[in-house]
Amino acid sequence: MNLRNWLFDNLIPAHLLRKIVAKRVAGKGIALMYHEVLPDHEGPAAWTVVKASAFKEQVTFLREYFDVVTLDEALTRNSSSEKYSKSYAVVTFDDGYKGNLTCMLPIVEELKIPVTVFIATRGVEEGTFYWYDQVIALLDYGKELVVNLGQYGLSQYKLNTSKNVKVNWNVMQQLLTALKTLSPQLRVQAVNDILAKHDNIPVRMRMMSKENVAALASSSFVTIGGHSHCHNILPQLSKADLKSSIEENHHKLVEWTEKKVEHFSYPNGDFNAKVVMAVKTAGYKSAVTTQGRAWEGAVNAFELPRYGVGRFDSLGLFIARLGQLV
Ligand SMILES: [Zn+2]
């Protein structure tokens, strides 16, 4: 556990922290970004996989201190001058993992909170994994390994060196960040090189199927949003590839869910003017980013901030982050 987590879990009493948070977020909104929720003992020890018990604890806290609302309601409140007794919070998921249906949905239905799930359609349709999940699977290698990306002008990364899963994740995060700097073509090549050297470790993550997406969308607590078809870093794409990835994704989600799909999430949080224009042209009315801050004042509907929540966040750190104390 790092010092920051320890401080918020031990030094500051939880009730005091909660009071501070309630005061600091008064009149503001908060949006949270998750990826996957799985039973506590399943899945890789990756930042993106939040344990079911932690997720339940976090949303229980949220429900107590915030009005947990849909993205539509949050946008309405943000532009309204009406005063509400509580601040509002939005819970979102990116990518389209299977645990969203099997593990997360029963929790949010029990607690009666709305969520938005942004789905990238290629992984769902083909049953394949995006490059980052293939790389994350190296955490399951069971022994130390060195990934040398010297030929790509990048560094060398020593994975699985610690018994502490968080320490191992930090190195994984550096490797993923480095790979994101490569062009989509070079990244595929680099990832294939890495996997070939390490026996193509099986990926423990699971994406939803089309039928799973339809089942998730049929819940009255779920809104489905777009996340591109290819899940590439959109500003790196040509104009034609950008347009087709956003439109194919939108078209497929509408077809699978038989519902309107009106909100978008930029893969990896990356966008520029060209990407915003393509998202607007596809008919979306908002888009979320990964800029971690509260919604304060009138927000730009195509640059909505979200706090990322990961496996290694303690409840104290989660609360402190909502209060923008860290
Ligand atoms: Zn994503």
Boltz pocket constraint, residues with backbone or C-beta under 6 A from the ligand:
constraints:
  - pocket:
      binder: B
      contacts: [[A, 94], [A, 95], [A, 227], [A, 231], [A, 266], [A, 267], [A, 268]]
      max_distance: 6.0
